[in-house]
């Protein structure tokens, strides 16, 4: 049996990036080059203008005068975003992997509302979901200090995940117990019509929101609610302390210089400038191009 070389593409989507696909990939997915940064800046400007158009179109007085122009502009923006989404799919090795990635889903959602509004006009307001695409601003204005802090916060939140989950479980148990107690103490006649309603009151009290739609009337109920308000202050401080402790522990370890270098296989961003292989999937990385390399 003829054995294929190890690097021979076994599937069409496994073909190595080259030619126009490589050029598109560098411009679209990496903002460390002059062309890539210009592309992302232009994209963000278009996103901001399209959101402004939707917001202005929702004002009836403005819509009566400029409604037709706004509609034409909206279709122009949708055509541009659709073309950009297709270009992203064409320039990666595995289009499906990009399509189901976080930014891939956001990019798709950015264009769907306009098309769906043809059949369901009430969905037109969802076009403002495009604001989520502004998350790419961290790629474009890649100021090392800000990106470094962003990465530190992300690592701290990830490291604190289990501790916060355990803490939230304890809080849920507390509000379930106290909510049930308030249901027994206050009763239906005072607005605590069911245990779920009482738990809702307990959550709004512990989080110090206090809508005031349900209030205790008995002295015992007020005493319990006062205790829960004081407890709420401590509850709000604990997650902050957990994350702060993790961030403090990370201050001694320096994170690598932030880049927008992206793995062509798994599309994980932030590969180190000196790396030859992806830190997530191990795939070989494309040569790193610094800003100004065009």
DAZIBEL-V452362 format. One record per residue. PHI is phi in whole degrees, 0 to 359 (* if undefined). OMEGA is omega in radians with two decimals (* if undefined). NEAR is the number of other C-alpha atoms within 12 Angstrom. Layout:
PHI:OMEGA:NEAR + PHI:OMEGA:NEAR
This chain:
*:-3.13:3 + 288:3.13:4 + 264:3.13:8 + 278:3.05:9 + 302:-3.08:8 + 299:-3.09:7 + 266:3.14:13 + 286:-3.13:13 + 293:-3.12:14 + 275:3.11:13 + 229:-3.13:11 + 304:-3.10:14 + 284:3.14:22 + 271:-3.12:20 + 299:-3.14:22 + 295:3.11:26 + 291:3.12:27 + 201:3.08:17 + 60:-3.08:12 + 295:3.12:16 + 295:3.12:23 + 294:3.13:24 + 296:3.11:24 + 297:-3.11:27 + 299:-3.12:34 + 297:-3.12:40 + 287:-3.00:36 + 280:-2.98:40 + 259:-3.10:43 + 233:-3.09:43 + 260:-3.14:41 + 273:3.06:37 + 254:-3.13:29 + 299:-3.13:21 + 294:-3.14:26 + 295:3.12:31 + 292:3.10:32 + 297:3.12:25 + 299:-3.09:28 + 291:3.08:33 + 297:3.11:25 + 296:3.13:24 + 299:-3.13:33 + 294:3.09:28 + 298:3.12:22 + 295:3.11:27 + 299:-3.13:34 + 297:3.13:24 + 294:-3.12:23 + 295:3.09:35 + 293:3.11:31 + 298:3.12:22 + 296:3.13:31 + 296:3.13:35 + 296:3.12:24 + 293:-3.13:24 + 294:3.14:28 + 283:3.07:23 + 275:-3.00:17 + 301:-3.11:13 + 298:3.12:11 + 285:-3.12:17 + 298:-3.13:18 + 296:-3.09:15 + 268:-3.01:14 + 244:-3.08:19 + 306:-3.12:21 + 296:3.13:15 + 294:3.12:18 + 297:-3.13:26 + 294:3.10:25 + 296:3.12:18 + 295:-3.14:23 + 297:3.11:35 + 291:3.07:26 + 295:3.11:21 + 299:-3.13:31 + 297:3.10:30 + 297:3.13:21 + 294:-3.13:22 + 292:3.10:32 + 294:3.12:23 + 298:3.13:18 + 294:3.13:29 + 297:3.12:30 + 296:3.12:23 + 297:3.09:27 + 296:3.13:34 + 296:-3.09:32 + 286:-3.00:26 + 266:3.11:32 + 252:-3.12:38 + 289:-3.09:30 + 237:-3.09:26 + 302:-3.12:25 + 297:-3.14:20 + 297:3.08:23 + 292:-3.07:32 + 299:-3.11:25 + 262:3.08:18 + 282:-3.11:20 + 302:-3.12:20 + 291:3.09:26 + 296:3.11:28 + 294:3.11:22 + 299:-3.14:27 + 296:3.12:37 + 290:3.13:31 + 298:-3.12:29 + 294:-3.10:36 + 255:-3.07:37 + 297:-3.07:29 + 305:-3.13:30 + 296:3.13:35 + 289:3.14:23 + 292:-3.14:19 + 295:3.06:19 + 296:-3.12:14 + 256:-3.14:12 + 230:-3.03:14 + 304:-3.10:14 + 293:-3.14:15 + 279:-3.08:19 + 299:-3.12:27 + 295:-3.12:25 + 289:3.13:25 + 300:3.13:39 + 296:3.09:31 + 297:3.10:28 + 299:3.14:37 + 300:3.12:28 + 296:-3.13:24 + 290:3.11:32 + 290:3.03:28 + 301:3.13:21 + 288:-3.12:32 + 299:3.11:27 + 294:3.12:30 + 283:-2.98:35 + 284:-3.13:35 + 270:-2.99:25 + 281:3.04:28 + 280:-2.99:19 + 305:-3.08:20 + 298:-3.08:17 + 290:3.13:18 + 294:3.12:25 + 299:3.12:25 + 293:3.11:23 + 298:3.12:23 + 292:3.12:26 + 298:3.11:29 + 297:3.12:26 + 298:3.11:20 + 295:-3.14:24 + 294:3.12:28 + 295:3.12:25 + 296:-3.13:18 + 291:-3.12:21 + 270:-3.02:25 + 307:-3.09:18 + 295:-3.13:16 + 297:3.14:22 + 293:3.11:25 + 297:3.10:18 + 298:3.14:16 + 297:3.13:23 + 296:3.07:19 + 299:3.10:15 + 296:3.12:16 + 296:3.12:28 + 299:3.11:21 + 298:-3.14:17 + 297:-3.10:23 + 290:3.06:35 + 295:-3.12:24 + 292:-3.09:23 + 291:3.07:34 + 297:3.11:36 + 294:3.10:28 + 298:3.13:26 + 293:3.08:40 + 296:3.13:34 + 285:-3.07:24 + 288:-3.05:28 + 275:3.12:32 + 83:-3.08:24 + 295:-3.07:19 + 295:3.14:16 + 256:3.05:21 + 99:3.11:25 + 271:-2.94:29 + 284:-3.13:22 + 202:3.12:22 + 295:3.07:25 + 303:3.10:21 + 296:3.12:27 + 293:3.09:35 + 294:3.05:29 + 303:3.10:32 + 298:-3.12:38 + 297:3.13:43 + 295:3.14:33 + 295:3.12:24 + 282:-3.12:36 + 296:3.13:32 + 278:3.12:25 + 61:3.07:23 + 283:3.05:18 + 58:-3.14:21 + 297:-3.14:15 + 87:3.11:14 + 287:3.06:16 + 231:-3.12:29 + 226:3.11:30 + 289:-3.11:32 + 248:-3.11:20 + 270:3.13:19 + 297:3.13:14 + 296:3.12:17 + 297:3.10:29 + 293:3.10:19 + 297:3.13:18 + 296:-3.13:29 + 294:3.09:35 + 296:3.09:22 + 299:-3.13:19 + 292:3.10:31 + 296:3.11:25 + 295:3.10:18 + 298:-3.12:24 + 300:3.11:25 + 300:3.12:19 + 292:-3.13:19 + 297:-3.14:28 + 291:-3.08:22 + 280:-3.03:17 + 298:3.14:23 + 302:3.11:25 + 298:3.12:21 + 295:-3.13:20 + 296:-3.11:27 + 293:3.14:26 + 298:3.12:22 + 297:3.11:20 + 294:3.14:26 + 294:3.10:27 + 295:3.14:16 + 293:-3.10:18 + 275:-3.10:22 + 297:-3.12:18 + 280:3.12:10 + 256:-3.11:13 + 270:3.08:14 + 280:3.12:23 + 296:3.13:19 + 304:-3.08:22 + 291:3.06:32 + 222:3.02:36 + 258:3.13:38 + 299:-3.02:39 + 240:3.09:40 + 288:-3.13:38 + 289:-3.12:42 + 270:-3.06:32 + 259:3.09:30 + 64:3.06:39 + 284:-3.06:28 + 266:3.07:31 + 93:3.11:34 + 295:-3.13:34 + 297:-3.09:27 + 297:-3.09:26 + 268:-3.04:20 + 285:3.04:23 + 257:-3.10:18 + 226:-3.12:24 + 294:3.14:26 + 285:-3.09:23 + 260:-3.07:20 + 247:3.11:17 + 83:-3.12:17 + 290:3.13:23 + 289:-3.10:22 + 270:3.03:30 + 286:3.11:29 + 305:-3.10:24 + 282:3.12:28 + 246:-3.13:28 + 279:3.12:23 + 301:-3.13:24 + 98:-3.13:14 + 281:3.09:17 + 66:*:19
